[in-house]
Amino acid sequence: MSSILINGREDWGLPEELLERGLTELLEEEGVEEAEFSVTFLDDTGIQALNEEYLEKGQPTDVIAFSLHDPGEAPLGDVYVGYDQALVQSLALGIPLEEELLRLAVHGALHVLGYTHPEGDGREGSPMYLRQEELLGRVLSAERD
């Protein structure tokens, strides 16, 4: 059995059911029967502090993921999503905020599961990105039906 915890400010109105459904479907499709994920949404100040402390980058980012399990153990990880960054990106892309929040949560969860992607060019064609977008499309399509 898997445990998915969603954390963030109440006034943000996070789409918790959508996030849990998307992450649960990801785990099922990856054949993961047991996992524990914490997904925390932070403002720019909070995500920038993590980015600086752990990745030595002095600016806000959209997602940071920490895999906390050893090889062969059930996946355990913390995913931090930059809520303010997700809002900016959703407006720039002309998509609903809920879609971008789900995209970033799935992206972080894939990192916890061991997926990686190249930086810069080639990122959007990487197996991780294609997996993320395929799952996202299916979950959002089911949501609309």
C-alpha positions in Angstrom: 0.0 0.0 0.0 1.2 3.5 -0.8 0.9 6.7 1.1 0.8 10.1 -0.6 0.7 13.2 1.6 -0.1 16.6 0.1 1.0 19.7 2.0 0.5 23.4 1.3 -1.3 26.5 2.3 -5.1 26.1 2.6 -5.8 29.3 0.7 -4.2 27.9 -2.4 -7.0 25.4 -2.9 -4.7 22.6 -4.0 -6.4 20.0 -6.2 -5.6 17.2 -3.7 -7.8 14.5 -5.2 -6.4 15.1 -8.7 -2.8 15.0 -7.3 -3.4 11.8 -5.4 -5.1 10.2 -8.3 -2.3 11.1 -10.7 0.5 9.9 -8.4 -1.4 6.7 -7.5 -1.9 5.9 -11.2 1.8 6.6 -11.8 2.8 4.2 -9.0 0.4 1.5 -10.3 1.7 1.8 -13.9 5.3 1.6 -12.7 4.5 -1.6 -10.8 5.2 0.0 -7.4 3.0 -1.7 -4.8 4.4 0.2 -1.8 5.7 3.7 -1.6 5.6 6.8 0.5 5.6 10.3 -1.0 5.3 13.7 0.5 4.4 16.5 -1.9 4.8 19.9 -0.4 3.8 23.2 -2.2 6.0 26.2 -1.3 6.0 29.9 -2.3 9.0 31.4 -4.0 10.8 32.2 -0.8 10.5 28.6 0.5 11.5 26.8 -2.7 14.4 29.3 -3.2 15.7 28.5 0.3 15.7 24.7 -0.5 17.2 25.3 -3.9 20.0 27.4 -2.4 20.7 25.0 0.5 20.6 21.7 -1.4 21.4 22.6 -5.0 23.4 25.8 -4.5 21.2 27.8 -6.8 20.0 31.2 -5.6 16.7 31.4 -7.4 13.2 29.9 -7.1 12.5 26.8 -9.1 9.4 24.8 -10.1 10.2 21.4 -8.5 12.8 19.7 -6.3 12.7 16.0 -5.5 14.6 14.0 -2.9 14.8 10.3 -3.1 15.2 8.9 0.4 15.3 5.2 -0.2 18.1 2.8 -0.9 18.1 0.5 -4.0 15.8 -2.4 -3.6 13.7 -0.6 -0.9 10.2 0.7 -1.4 10.3 4.2 -2.9 10.3 7.0 -0.3 10.7 10.6 -1.3 9.9 14.2 -0.7 8.8 16.4 -3.6 8.7 20.2 -3.3 6.7 22.1 -5.9 7.1 25.9 -6.3 3.5 27.1 -6.3 4.4 30.6 -7.5 6.5 29.2 -10.3 3.6 26.8 -11.3 1.3 29.8 -11.5 3.7 31.8 -13.7 4.2 28.7 -16.0 0.5 27.9 -16.2 -0.2 31.5 -17.3 2.7 31.5 -19.8 1.4 28.2 -21.3 -2.2 29.2 -21.2 -3.2 26.1 -19.2 -5.1 25.6 -16.0 -3.0 25.9 -12.8 -4.2 22.4 -11.7 -2.6 20.9 -14.8 0.8 22.5 -14.1 0.6 21.5 -10.4 0.0 17.9 -11.4 2.7 18.0 -14.1 5.3 19.2 -11.5 4.2 16.7 -8.8 4.5 13.8 -11.4 7.8 15.2 -12.6 9.2 15.1 -9.0 7.7 11.6 -8.3 9.4 10.3 -11.5 12.7 11.6 -10.2 12.1 9.8 -6.9 11.5 6.6 -8.9 14.9 7.0 -10.6 14.0 8.8 -13.8 16.4 11.5 -15.1 16.4 13.9 -18.1 19.0 16.0 -19.8 19.2 19.7 -19.1 18.4 22.1 -21.9 17.9 20.7 -25.4 16.6 17.2 -25.6 14.7 17.5 -22.3 11.2 17.4 -24.0 12.1 14.3 -26.0 13.5 12.4 -23.1 11.8 9.1 -21.9 11.1 10.8 -18.6 9.3 13.8 -20.2 7.3 11.6 -22.6 6.3 9.4 -19.7 5.2 12.4 -17.6 3.1 13.9 -20.5 1.5 10.6 -21.4 0.4 10.0 -17.8 -0.7 13.6 -17.5 -2.8 13.5 -20.6 -4.6 10.3 -19.5 -5.3 11.5 -16.0 -6.6 14.9 -17.2 -8.7 13.2 -19.9 -10.3 11.0 -17.3 -10.9 14.1 -15.1 -12.8 15.8 -18.0 -15.0 12.7 -18.7 
